[in-house]
Amino acid sequence: MSERELSDPITMRLPLDVLSEIGEIAEICDRSRSWVFVRALKSYLAAEGREIIELAQARRDIENGLGHDLDDVIDEVDAIVKGAAA
């Protein structure tokens, strides 16, 4: 397995209870605290972080005229549903 490129070290302050849990998890898993941090950050980025990025992109799309009027979409869906029922 190849080594991943790593950033320069970063410094942050954490609430002591959070750091304590990270340390406990690292010890239980026989891993480093950095490993736990990376896992936690990846999880955040895959869920809430991804949502933030997607919402920002959607706002940019709307600003650039790439959106659709909700009333037009509802009318189109209604027409499709009525056509399927006929």
RAHU-V436388 format. One record per residue. N is the residue number from 0. RES is the residue in three letters. D_LAST is the distance of its C-alpha to the last C-alpha in whole Angstrom. Layout:
BEGIN
n=N res=RES d_last=D_LAST
n=N res=RES d_last=D_LAST
END
This chain:
BEGIN
n=0 res=MET d_last=59
n=1 res=SER d_last=60
n=2 res=GLU d_last=61
n=3 res=ARG d_last=58
n=4 res=GLU d_last=60
n=5 res=LEU d_last=60
n=6 res=SER d_last=61
n=7 res=ASP d_last=64
n=8 res=PRO d_last=65
n=9 res=ILE d_last=63
n=10 res=THR d_last=65
n=11 res=MET d_last=63
n=12 res=ARG d_last=64
n=13 res=LEU d_last=62
n=14 res=PRO d_last=62
n=15 res=LEU d_last=64
n=16 res=ASP d_last=62
n=17 res=VAL d_last=59
n=18 res=LEU d_last=62
n=19 res=SER d_last=63
n=20 res=GLU d_last=60
n=21 res=ILE d_last=60
n=22 res=GLY d_last=63
n=23 res=GLU d_last=63
n=24 res=ILE d_last=59
n=25 res=ALA d_last=61
n=26 res=GLU d_last=64
n=27 res=ILE d_last=62
n=28 res=CYS d_last=60
n=29 res=ASP d_last=64
n=30 res=ARG d_last=62
n=31 res=SER d_last=63
n=32 res=ARG d_last=62
n=33 res=SER d_last=61
n=34 res=TRP d_last=59
n=35 res=VAL d_last=57
n=36 res=PHE d_last=57
n=37 res=VAL d_last=55
n=38 res=ARG d_last=52
n=39 res=ALA d_last=52
n=40 res=LEU d_last=51
n=41 res=LYS d_last=49
n=42 res=SER d_last=47
n=43 res=TYR d_last=47
n=44 res=LEU d_last=46
n=45 res=ALA d_last=43
n=46 res=ALA d_last=41
n=47 res=GLU d_last=42
n=48 res=GLY d_last=44
n=49 res=ARG d_last=41
n=50 res=GLU d_last=39
n=51 res=ILE d_last=41
n=52 res=ILE d_last=41
n=53 res=GLU d_last=38
n=54 res=LEU d_last=37
n=55 res=ALA d_last=40
n=56 res=GLN d_last=38
n=57 res=ALA d_last=35
n=58 res=ARG d_last=37
n=59 res=ARG d_last=39
n=60 res=ASP d_last=36
n=61 res=ILE d_last=35
n=62 res=GLU d_last=38
n=63 res=ASN d_last=38
n=64 res=GLY d_last=34
n=65 res=LEU d_last=32
n=66 res=GLY d_last=30
n=67 res=HIS d_last=27
n=68 res=ASP d_last=26
n=69 res=LEU d_last=24
n=70 res=ASP d_last=23
n=71 res=ASP d_last=21
n=72 res=VAL d_last=20
n=73 res=ILE d_last=18
n=74 res=ASP d_last=17
n=75 res=GLU d_last=15
n=76 res=VAL d_last=14
n=77 res=ASP d_last=12
n=78 res=ALA d_last=11
n=79 res=ILE d_last=10
n=80 res=VAL d_last=9
n=81 res=LYS d_last=6
n=82 res=GLY d_last=5
n=83 res=ALA d_last=6
n=84 res=ALA d_last=4
n=85 res=ALA d_last=0
END
